C-alpha cells in the first residue's frame, strides 16, 4: 500500500492503465478493466461516448467502481483542437485528469507532434488540468513537457497498436533520469512480458489497450498484465544483479571439503 503512484493531486495503487478502444462492447471493456486491477481507463472522447447521457455511455458501466476516467485527445492534430476538446470535456464531465496526445502522422506511424503537444501542454497547465502527456521516446522532449506543466510523461514503446514492445530500452532509462514526474510507458505493448520489461527498466507505470482488447481472451490478458506490472515493479525495486561476460559459481569455492 505504500508504493503509491502519484500523478499531480491524484494517487493510485495500481501502476497499470488500460484503454477503452477496440473492444466489441462496453460490457467487455468493463470486465477486462476490472480483471486488470487498473484504477484508470483512458477514453478517446472523440470516439467513445462519455458526455452524452441520451446514448449508451461508457461511464454508466463503471458507476459502481473506483475506476477513474482519463479522457484523451486521440484524433487531434493541432494544439488548438486538443485544448478545445479538453475544455469542453471538463465542462461536460468535471474531469480534469487528462491524457494529452496530438498526432503528427495520422496516415502511417501515428507518431506524436511534439511541438503541438508542448503548445497545448502550456495552455492546459495554466487552465488547471492534471496532464499526462503522450510523446516520443526522447528525453529532451520529456523534460520540455515537464517544464511546460505535464504531471506525467508517456513515451511510446513502439507505434500505437503495433504490439512490437519496447524498441529502445535505453531511452526509457534516459527519460526516467531526465524528469522528476512519473514516466508511463505507452503504446506498442504487445504482451505481459513487454509490460514487465518496461517496469523493470524503472518506468512508473504502463498503459496498454490493443494488447488486451484484441487478445483472444481479453479478460485473461488483462489479468496477465496486472501480474506483469506488479512483478516488474517488484523486480526493479529488488535490484537486479549486474550482467557479466563470464560465469560465476553459485556456491562459494573457498573452504571446499575436497
Order of alpha helices (4+ residues) and beta strands (2+ residues): beta-beta-beta-alpha-beta-beta-alpha-beta-alpha-beta-alpha-beta-alpha-beta-alpha-beta-alpha-alpha
